[in-house]
Amino acid sequence: MSVVSGLLWCLAILFAQLWLLHYIDKRVAAMPRLKEPPLETPDGSAPPPSLAAPRQEGRLDA
């Protein structure tokens, strides 16, 4: 009987975790999106280096 009760406890915890994940996913999906800085300024020049994406030297994309 204890094996069955252990299995039921595991299922109850699993469903609680799935419900919590679903709830958090809905909350995050409802959040407003962050605005990314423009790649170019209106006058056509590049943005200042502080707004540009940071480069990682010495790292190769594979």
One Martini backbone bead per residue (centre of mass of N, CA, C, O) as a GRO file, in nm:
protein
   62
    1MET     BB    1   0.054   0.064  -0.017
    2SER     BB    2   0.306   0.262  -0.013
    3VAL     BB    3   0.357   0.263  -0.318
    4VAL     BB    4   0.094   0.399  -0.401
    5SER     BB    5   0.126   0.653  -0.227
    6GLY     BB    6   0.394   0.743  -0.358
    7LEU     BB    7   0.282   0.771  -0.644
    8LEU     BB    8   0.066   0.985  -0.575
    9TRP     BB    9   0.264   1.198  -0.472
   10CYS     BB   10   0.425   1.228  -0.735
   11LEU     BB   11   0.181   1.316  -0.907
   12ALA     BB   12   0.104   1.563  -0.741
   13ILE     BB   13   0.375   1.712  -0.777
   14LEU     BB   14   0.378   1.717  -1.082
   15PHE     BB   15   0.112   1.880  -1.121
   16ALA     BB   16   0.205   2.125  -0.958
   17GLN     BB   17   0.446   2.197  -1.141
   18LEU     BB   18   0.286   2.228  -1.405
   19TRP     BB   19   0.102   2.453  -1.307
   20LEU     BB   20   0.325   2.657  -1.231
   21LEU     BB   21   0.450   2.674  -1.515
   22HIS     BB   22   0.193   2.772  -1.657
   23TYR     BB   23   0.155   3.031  -1.489
   24ILE     BB   24   0.430   3.162  -1.554
   25ASP     BB   25   0.398   3.162  -1.863
   26LYS     BB   26   0.151   3.351  -1.870
   27ARG     BB   27   0.287   3.592  -1.724
   28VAL     BB   28   0.523   3.634  -1.925
   29ALA     BB   29   0.345   3.670  -2.184
   30ALA     BB   30   0.203   3.941  -2.056
   31MET     BB   31   0.446   4.091  -2.085
   32PRO     BB   32   0.620   4.341  -2.182
   33ARG     BB   33   0.827   4.434  -2.417
   34LEU     BB   34   1.140   4.496  -2.502
   35LYS     BB   35   1.336   4.751  -2.622
   36GLU     BB   36   1.544   4.790  -2.878
   37PRO     BB   37   1.802   4.924  -3.003
   38PRO     BB   38   1.897   5.085  -3.260
   39LEU     BB   39   2.112   5.030  -3.530
   40GLU     BB   40   2.021   5.317  -3.630
   41THR     BB   41   2.015   5.631  -3.680
   42PRO     BB   42   1.835   5.872  -3.843
   43ASP     BB   43   2.115   5.981  -3.993
   44GLY     BB   44   2.283   5.683  -4.049
   45SER     BB   45   2.441   5.624  -3.810
   46ALA     BB   46   2.595   5.481  -3.572
   47PRO     BB   47   2.587   5.388  -3.270
   48PRO     BB   48   2.701   5.401  -2.986
   49PRO     BB   49   2.897   5.177  -2.815
   50SER     BB   50   2.698   5.150  -2.566
   51LEU     BB   51   2.454   5.034  -2.766
   52ALA     BB   52   2.606   4.822  -2.867
   53ALA     BB   53   2.695   4.516  -2.910
   54PRO     BB   54   2.881   4.305  -2.748
   55ARG     BB   55   3.200   4.187  -2.791
   56GLN     BB   56   3.368   3.870  -2.823
   57GLU     BB   57   3.679   3.798  -2.783
   58GLY     BB   58   3.797   3.485  -2.905
   59ARG     BB   59   3.517   3.392  -3.027
   60LEU     BB   60   3.371   3.121  -3.191
   61ASP     BB   61   3.151   3.034  -3.432
   62ALA     BB   62   2.999   2.701  -3.487
   0.00000   0.00000   0.00000
